[in-house]
Amino acid sequence: MVGSVPARVPPVPPVPFPRRPLTPSDDEVRHWYENALGWPTVPGDPVRLAVGVLFDVLDVPAEAGRAALERLGRGLGPGLERLGPGLGPGPGRPGHAFPVAVRGGRMRLLVAAGSAEELPGLLDWLEWGALELDLAAIGAGGSMEAPRWVASGLAEPGARLPGSGAGDPCPVGSRARPLPPCRDGSQGAAVWLRPPEPGREVEASLPTLSAMGTRSALGDGGGPPDLVRLVSTVATQVHRVRLRRGCAATRADGQPLAFS
């Protein structure tokens, strides 16, 4: 008796477990800002942070902002000056780590609420008012894109956020866990260069006007750095970037370029 040979059925491949998307959803991002940080957001997608409530924003060219942070960071110790004030971990500097974000070629420096209104008069007082500077302030009624990434290497899983205490690891896995580190494909999106810290009031870490502008660039007694010194340094670097680019353009086309 000849029997038929059953057809071979190919093995069914195992069903992989669903992977958590690398990019946090808008709901996750909004939950993190509103619940872990207590920051108000603006209705709608993508998620935007309400400005003028807890903080204002200085918007500057990223090149100038990095140069300003490097200049202000000198004196923190070997290897830390390139990070800017507060990026290097260590005791005794809890008030210097004010949050900083970048998006494309722009840097956003978080400063004390009300600083946007002070900026025009402050620039005049510092004798920068006569020049057109690529420096803007966002204040009450404004908003900024909510960064959903932290610059790679600053908040890897289990790492400590810059400026946190030596015994305060990031609460990864909890509701207050930090946003994920930057991955490929996030170019052009807003990211935290210096992220805010869950459980810490942001107002205490922000640059603000001190009485008569006497607070030093690195703060006074662990407090936030002085807004006058910050604006002066940023304005200087913004102007230097403008002059440098102008000189480069002059060399490229051979035509003289006049600066006001």
C-alpha positions as CSV (number, residue, x, y, z in Angstrom):
1,M,0.0,0.0,0.0
2,V,1.4,3.2,-1.1
3,G,0.5,6.2,1.1
4,S,0.7,9.8,0.2
5,V,3.5,11.9,1.7
6,P,2.1,14.9,3.6
7,A,3.3,18.2,2.3
8,R,5.8,19.9,4.6
9,V,4.5,22.8,6.4
10,P,7.1,25.5,6.9
11,P,7.6,26.3,10.6
12,V,5.8,29.3,11.8
13,P,8.4,31.9,12.9
14,P,8.1,33.0,16.5
15,V,6.2,36.2,17.0
16,P,8.5,38.8,18.3
17,F,7.5,40.8,21.4
18,P,6.4,44.2,20.4
19,R,9.2,46.7,20.8
20,R,8.8,50.0,22.5
21,P,9.2,52.8,20.0
22,L,12.4,54.7,20.4
23,T,10.6,58.0,19.9
24,P,8.3,58.9,22.8
25,S,4.8,59.7,21.8
26,D,3.2,63.1,22.3
27,D,1.2,61.8,25.2
28,E,4.4,60.5,26.9
29,V,6.2,63.8,26.3
30,R,3.3,65.8,27.6
31,H,2.9,63.6,30.7
32,W,6.6,63.9,31.5
33,Y,6.6,67.7,31.4
34,E,3.3,68.2,33.2
35,N,3.7,65.5,35.8
36,A,7.4,64.9,36.3
37,L,8.4,68.5,36.0
38,G,5.2,70.4,36.7
39,W,5.6,72.5,33.5
40,P,2.5,73.8,31.7
41,T,2.1,72.9,28.1
42,V,0.1,74.4,25.2
43,P,-2.8,72.4,23.8
44,G,-2.2,70.7,20.5
45,D,0.4,68.6,18.7
46,P,3.3,68.6,18.6
47,V,3.9,69.3,22.3
48,R,4.9,72.9,23.1
49,L,5.9,74.4,26.5
50,A,4.2,77.5,27.7
51,V,6.7,80.3,28.2
52,G,6.4,83.1,30.7
53,V,4.9,81.1,33.5
54,L,7.9,79.4,35.1
55,F,10.6,80.6,32.7
56,D,11.4,82.8,29.7
57,V,13.7,81.9,26.8
58,L,16.7,83.5,25.2
59,D,16.9,82.3,21.6
60,V,20.4,82.7,20.1
61,P,22.5,81.1,17.3
62,A,23.8,77.8,18.6
63,E,27.4,78.7,17.7
64,A,27.2,81.9,19.8
65,G,25.4,80.1,22.6
66,R,28.0,77.4,22.9
67,A,30.8,79.9,22.9
68,A,29.1,81.9,25.6
69,L,28.6,78.8,27.8
70,E,32.2,77.9,27.3
71,R,33.3,81.4,28.3
72,L,31.1,81.4,31.4
73,G,32.2,77.9,32.3
74,R,35.9,78.8,32.6
75,G,36.9,78.4,36.2
76,L,34.9,75.3,36.9
77,G,38.0,73.2,36.6
78,P,40.0,71.2,34.0
79,G,37.8,69.6,31.4
80,L,34.6,71.3,32.6
81,E,35.0,74.7,31.0
82,R,33.9,73.3,27.6
83,L,30.6,72.1,29.0
84,G,29.4,75.4,30.3
85,P,28.4,76.2,33.9
86,G,26.6,73.4,35.7
87,L,27.2,70.7,33.0
88,G,30.0,69.2,34.9
89,P,28.8,67.1,37.9
90,G,30.0,67.8,41.3
91,P,29.0,69.2,44.8
92,G,28.7,72.8,45.5
93,R,27.2,73.8,42.2
94,P,23.5,73.0,42.5
95,G,22.3,76.4,41.3
96,H,24.3,76.7,38.1
97,A,22.7,74.0,35.9
98,F,20.1,76.1,34.2
99,P,18.4,74.1,31.3
100,V,19.6,74.6,27.8
101,A,18.0,73.2,24.6
102,V,19.1,73.3,21.0
103,R,17.1,72.9,17.7
104,G,19.0,73.0,14.4
105,G,21.2,76.1,14.5
106,R,19.4,77.7,17.4
107,M,20.0,77.5,21.1
108,R,17.4,78.2,23.8
109,L,18.6,79.3,27.2
110,L,16.0,79.2,29.9
111,V,16.0,82.3,32.1
112,A,13.8,83.6,34.9
113,A,10.3,84.5,34.0
114,G,10.0,88.3,33.2
115,S,13.5,88.4,31.7
116,A,12.1,88.9,28.2
117,E,10.7,92.3,29.3
118,E,14.0,93.2,30.7
119,L,16.1,92.3,27.7
120,P,15.6,95.5,25.6
121,G,16.5,97.8,28.5
122,L,19.3,95.5,29.5
123,L,20.9,95.6,26.0
124,D,20.7,99.4,26.0
125,W,22.3,99.6,29.4
126,L,25.1,97.3,28.2
127,E,25.5,99.5,25.1
128,W,24.3,96.8,22.7
129,G,21.0,98.5,21.8
130,A,22.4,100.3,18.8
131,L,23.3,97.1,17.0
132,E,21.0,94.5,15.4
133,L,21.8,91.3,17.2
134,D,20.5,87.9,16.3
135,L,19.2,87.6,19.9
136,A,15.6,87.2,20.7
137,A,13.6,86.6,23.9
138,I,10.4,84.7,24.3
139,G,8.2,85.7,27.2
140,A,4.6,85.6,28.5
141,G,2.2,84.3,26.0
142,G,4.9,82.6,23.9
143,S,5.8,78.9,23.6
144,M,8.7,76.7,22.6
145,E,8.9,73.2,21.1
146,A,9.1,70.6,23.8
147,P,12.4,68.7,23.4
148,R,11.7,65.0,23.5
149,W,15.3,63.9,23.5
150,V,18.4,64.5,25.7
151,A,21.7,65.0,23.8
152,S,23.4,61.7,23.5
153,G,25.7,60.8,26.4
154,L,24.1,63.1,28.9
155,A,21.3,60.9,30.1
156,E,22.0,57.3,29.1
157,P,19.9,54.7,31.1
158,G,21.1,54.6,34.6
159,A,23.3,57.7,34.2
160,R,23.0,60.8,36.4
161,L,21.7,64.0,35.0
162,P,24.3,66.8,34.9
163,G,24.2,68.9,38.1
164,S,22.4,66.2,40.1
165,G,23.7,65.1,43.5
166,A,26.3,62.3,43.7
167,G,23.7,59.9,45.2
168,D,20.7,60.8,43.0
169,P,20.6,58.5,40.0
170,C,18.0,59.1,37.3
171,P,14.8,57.4,38.3
172,V,14.7,55.3,35.1
173,G,11.5,53.2,35.0
174,S,9.6,55.5,37.2
175,R,7.1,58.2,36.2
176,A,9.9,60.8,36.6
177,R,12.3,59.0,34.3
178,P,14.2,61.3,32.0
179,L,13.5,61.6,28.3
180,P,15.5,59.1,26.2
181,P,19.0,60.0,24.8
182,C,19.2,61.3,21.2
183,R,19.1,58.7,18.5
184,D,19.7,58.7,14.8
185,G,16.9,60.3,12.9
186,S,16.3,63.0,15.5
187,Q,18.4,65.5,13.7
188,G,16.7,68.8,13.4
189,A,14.4,68.1,16.4
190,A,14.7,70.0,19.6
191,V,16.9,68.3,22.2
192,W,18.1,69.1,25.7
193,L,21.8,70.0,25.8
194,R,21.4,70.4,29.5
195,P,18.1,68.8,30.7
196,P,15.9,69.9,33.5
197,E,15.7,67.6,36.5
198,P,12.5,66.0,37.8
199,G,11.7,66.9,41.4
200,R,13.6,70.1,41.3
201,E,12.0,73.6,41.0
202,V,13.3,75.1,37.8
203,E,13.0,78.7,39.0
204,A,15.8,78.2,41.5
205,S,18.3,77.4,38.8
206,L,17.5,80.1,36.3
207,P,19.6,83.2,35.5
208,T,18.0,86.2,36.9
209,L,18.6,89.9,37.7
210,S,20.4,90.3,41.0
211,A,20.5,93.5,43.0
212,M,22.7,96.0,41.1
213,G,24.0,93.1,39.0
214,T,26.5,92.2,41.7
215,R,26.2,88.4,41.4
216,S,29.1,86.7,39.7
217,A,28.7,84.8,36.4
218,L,28.7,81.5,38.3
219,G,26.2,82.6,40.8
220,D,26.3,83.7,44.4
221,G,26.2,81.1,47.2
222,G,25.0,78.4,44.9
223,G,22.3,80.6,43.4
224,P,21.6,81.1,39.7
225,P,24.0,83.0,37.5
226,D,23.4,86.6,37.0
227,L,21.3,87.6,33.9
228,V,23.4,90.7,33.3
229,R,26.6,88.7,32.8
230,L,24.8,86.1,30.8
231,V,23.2,88.6,28.4
232,S,26.5,90.5,28.1
233,T,28.4,87.4,27.3
234,V,25.8,86.1,24.8
235,A,25.5,89.4,23.0
236,T,29.3,89.6,22.6
237,Q,29.5,86.1,21.1
238,V,26.5,86.8,18.8
239,H,28.3,89.9,17.5
240,R,31.5,87.9,17.0
241,V,29.7,85.2,15.1
242,R,28.2,87.9,12.8
243,L,31.6,89.5,12.2
244,R,33.2,86.2,11.5
245,R,30.6,85.2,9.0
246,G,30.8,88.6,7.4
247,C,34.6,88.3,7.0
248,A,34.1,84.8,5.5
249,A,31.6,86.2,3.0
250,T,34.0,89.0,2.1
251,R,36.8,86.5,1.4
252,A,34.5,84.3,-0.7
253,D,33.3,87.1,-3.1
254,G,36.2,89.5,-2.8
255,Q,33.8,92.4,-2.0
256,P,34.2,94.5,1.2
257,L,31.4,94.3,3.7
258,A,30.5,97.2,6.0
259,F,29.3,96.6,9.5
260,S,27.1,98.9,11.4
